[in-house]
Amino acid sequence: MPDGSSVSALLPGARKGRGALSNPPVRFESTAREAFDDGWDSLADLAELPPLPTTLLRERSRSALTYNDSPDIGFDRSINSYRGCEHGCVYCYVRPSHAHIGYSPGLDFETRLLFKPDLPALLEKELRRPGYVPKPVALGANTDPYQPVERTLLLTRQVLEVLERFSHPVTIVTKSAGVLRDLDILGRMAQRNLVHVCLSVTTLDPALARRMEPRAAAPLRRLQAIQALAQAGIPAGVLAAPMIPGLNDAELERILSESCKAGATRAGYVLLRLPLEIRAMFEDWVRSHFPDRAARILALIRETRAGAMYDSRFGTRQTGTGPYADMLANRFHLAARKLGFGNSRVVSQALDCSQFAPPPETPAPARQLELL
């Protein structure tokens, strides 16, 4: 299997460091563009295109907290500092949300990123509202809170600083070892049972990871992050997600075992989800990267979705249905019990909401002096 550095040479149109092979049209637009070879072999030039840069776009937020009433996830509120994600995971179920802001779920999703600089201030304002009832808030429900741009923008760290001052519980899901940058905050919160961190580990094969998640941390770095979190006394878990039938699902038990050795105390898994534009994008990706087994992979996915490529119903969208999906679930539960995870889910960490208390507001003159 060739490594990720050779993908652009193997796949016409692929861009180095990016996951999507195309930029499908925005479904809300009335017009669409289609590549056309005019007879001068112009499409062949796409194989030599330079890397796509990341463009940062400022977004003015109306609120910091996003609420949901989904019955099959373990939180009712989340914070997302970014729209789009540089990690470039081709399978990301959040990609279609980029269409709502006029961008493609393809390459736009991983190269045109919106960031919310006013989010920490908005969060503090919302947490001070009379009658606010605290419950664990999720970071990483949509795009990764520790994607590469976080190194300079520091929005996730600023959000954590607000949550710590308010003694507000938080759960984090990430593919990045960048979470270790905030060990100081997370360690203090962990001492008060206010935080749980989960590393998403899709595969232990670095070559496959480079193809699936071109700008995410290497698998070994994620295991090392679990170990570092555990050694710092921060509850850490592993999310084996997504499991893709015929591609990485054979690694399920080993992912759980290696994560357990690293110090993970909770585990979960999610079956591949392909809503809206992601279905065609994933089919194109798997046929391009794995032509020898693409038909088998796609057939197994349909087997777990009652003949379709996706089923969005609550209760089954994350686990699928049918014999193959049942076998995957049984494998997970058996391995989890053997490793001491039991039947616990990653999101079931019982965090303490009783400590929540808005701190005294800093007087306006004092805030002005801080600027001097």
Residue pairs with C-beta under 8 A, 6 or more apart in sequence:
1 205
1 207
1 208
2 10
2 207
3 206
3 207
3 210
4 207
4 210
4 211
4 214
5 16
5 210
7 14
7 16
7 210
7 211
7 289
8 14
8 15
8 16
8 47
9 47
11 21
11 47
11 288
11 289
12 43
12 44
12 46
12 47
13 21
13 22
13 46
13 47
13 49
14 21
14 47
14 288
15 49
15 51
15 52
15 107
16 51
17 51
17 52
17 88
17 214
17 215
18 51
18 52
18 88
18 107
18 110
18 111
18 214
19 87
19 88
19 89
19 90
19 110
19 212
19 213
19 214
19 285
20 88
20 90
20 105
20 106
20 107
20 109
20 110
20 281
20 285
21 106
21 281
21 284
21 285
21 288
22 106
22 107
22 281
22 284
23 104
23 106
23 107
23 108
24 104
24 105
24 106
24 277
24 280
24 281
25 31
25 32
25 33
25 104
26 99
26 102
26 103
26 104
27 96
27 99
27 276
27 277
28 99
28 100
28 102
35 43
35 46
37 43
52 107
52 111
53 111
54 86
54 110
54 111
54 113
54 148
54 149
55 111
55 112
55 113
56 113
56 114
56 115
56 149
56 153
57 112
57 113
57 114
57 115
58 114
58 115
58 117
59 83
59 114
59 115
59 116
60 116
60 118
61 116
61 118
61 119
61 122
63 122
63 126
64 79
64 119
64 120
64 122
64 123
64 125
64 126
64 159
65 77
65 78
65 79
65 123
65 126
65 137
66 77
66 78
66 79
66 80
66 141
67 76
67 77
68 75
68 76
68 77
68 78
69 76
70 314
71 314
71 315
72 314
72 315
72 317
72 318
73 141
73 347
74 345
74 347
74 348
75 135
75 136
75 137
75 138
75 141
75 171
75 347
76 135
77 135
77 137
77 138
78 137
78 138
78 139
78 141
78 142
79 119
79 123
79 137
79 138
79 139
79 159
80 116
80 141
80 142
80 143
80 145
81 115
81 116
81 119
81 145
81 150
81 153
81 155
81 156
81 159
82 113
82 114
82 115
82 116
82 143
82 144
82 145
82 147
82 149
82 150
82 155
83 97
83 98
83 101
83 113
83 114
83 142
83 143
84 98
84 103
84 108
84 109
84 110
84 111
84 112
84 113
84 114
84 143
85 92
85 94
85 109
85 110
85 113
85 143
85 144
85 147
86 110
86 111
86 113
86 147
86 148
86 149
86 215
87 110
87 144
87 147
87 148
87 175
87 176
87 213
87 214
87 215
87 216
88 110
88 213
88 214
88 215
88 216
89 175
89 202
89 212
89 213
89 216
90 212
90 281
90 282
90 285
91 212
91 242
91 244
91 272
91 273
91 274
91 278
91 282
92 109
92 278
93 273
93 274
93 275
93 278
94 109
94 142
94 143
95 105
95 106
95 109
95 277
95 278
95 281
96 105
96 275
96 276
96 277
96 278
97 105
97 142
98 104
98 105
98 108
98 109
98 112
99 105
99 276
99 277
101 114
103 109
103 112
105 276
105 277
105 278
105 281
106 277
106 281
110 215
113 147
113 149
115 149
115 153
115 155
116 155
117 153
117 155
119 155
119 158
119 159
120 155
120 158
120 159
120 161
120 162
123 159
123 162
123 163
124 162
124 166
126 132
127 134
127 162
127 166
127 168
127 358
128 358
128 361
134 168
134 169
134 353
134 356
135 169
135 353
136 169
136 170
136 171
136 196
136 351
136 353
137 163
137 168
137 169
137 170
137 171
138 170
138 171
138 172
138 173
138 347
139 145
139 156
139 159
139 170
139 171
139 172
139 173
139 174
140 172
140 173
140 174
140 198
141 173
144 174
144 175
144 176
144 216
145 156
145 159
145 172
145 174
146 156
146 174
146 175
146 176
146 178
146 179
146 181
147 176
147 215
148 178
148 215
150 156
150 157
150 176
150 178
151 178
151 181
156 182
157 181
157 182
157 185
160 170
160 182
160 185
160 186
160 189
161 185
162 168
163 169
163 170
163 189
163 194
164 185
164 188
164 189
164 194
165 359
166 356
166 357
166 358
166 359
167 192
167 194
167 355
167 356
167 357
168 194
168 356
169 193
169 194
169 195
169 351
169 352
169 353
169 356
170 189
170 194
170 195
170 351
171 195
171 196
171 197
171 198
171 347
171 349
171 351
172 179
172 195
172 196
172 197
172 198
173 198
173 200
173 239
173 346
174 197
174 198
174 199
174 200
175 199
175 200
175 202
175 213
175 216
175 217
175 222
176 216
176 217
176 225
177 217
177 221
177 222
177 224
177 225
178 217
179 186
179 197
179 199
179 225
179 229
180 225
180 228
180 229
183 228
183 229
183 232
183 234
186 195
186 197
186 229
186 232
186 234
187 232
187 233
187 234
189 195
190 232
190 233
190 234
190 235
191 233
192 352
192 355
193 350
193 351
193 352
194 351
194 352
194 355
195 234
195 235
195 351
196 235
196 236
196 237
196 266
196 346
196 349
196 351
197 229
197 234
197 235
197 236
197 237
198 236
198 237
198 238
198 239
198 266
198 268
198 346
198 347
199 222
199 223
199 225
199 226
199 236
199 237
199 238
199 239
199 259
199 264
200 222
200 238
200 239
200 241
201 219
201 222
201 223
201 238
201 239
201 240
201 255
201 259
202 209
202 212
202 213
202 219
202 240
202 241
202 242
202 248
203 209
203 212
203 219
203 248
203 251
203 255
204 219
204 251
204 254
204 255
204 258
205 219
205 248
205 251
206 218
206 219
206 220
208 247
208 248
209 216
209 218
209 219
211 289
212 248
217 225
223 258
223 259
223 262
224 262
226 236
226 238
226 259
226 262
226 263
226 264
227 262
227 263
229 235
229 236
229 263
230 236
230 262
230 263
230 264
230 265
231 263
235 265
235 266
235 349
236 263
236 264
236 265
237 264
237 265
237 266
237 267
237 268
237 346
237 349
238 255
238 256
238 259
238 260
238 264
238 266
238 267
238 268
238 346
239 267
239 268
239 269
239 270
239 346
240 251
240 252
240 255
240 256
240 267
240 268
240 269
240 270
240 332
241 268
241 269
241 270
242 270
242 271
242 272
242 273
243 249
243 252
243 269
243 270
243 271
243 272
243 328
244 272
244 297
244 301
245 271
245 272
245 297
245 300
245 301
245 303
245 304
245 324
245 328
246 293
246 296
246 297
246 300
246 301
247 286
247 290
247 293
247 297
249 328
252 269
252 328
252 331
252 332
252 335
253 331
253 335
256 267
256 332
256 335
256 336
256 339
256 341
257 335
257 339
259 267
260 267
260 339
260 340
260 341
264 341
265 341
266 341
266 344
266 345
266 346
266 348
266 349
267 332
267 336
267 339
267 341
267 344
267 346
268 345
268 346
268 347
269 328
269 332
270 318
270 319
271 304
271 318
271 319
271 320
271 325
271 328
272 282
272 301
273 310
273 317
273 318
274 282
274 301
274 309
274 310
275 310
275 312
279 309
279 310
283 294
283 298
283 309
286 294
286 297
286 298
287 294
290 297
298 309
300 324
301 309
302 308
302 309
303 322
303 323
303 324
303 325
304 320
304 321
304 322
304 324
304 325
304 328
305 311
305 320
305 321
306 321
306 322
310 317
311 317
311 320
311 321
319 325
319 328
319 329
320 328
333 343
336 342
336 343
336 344
337 343
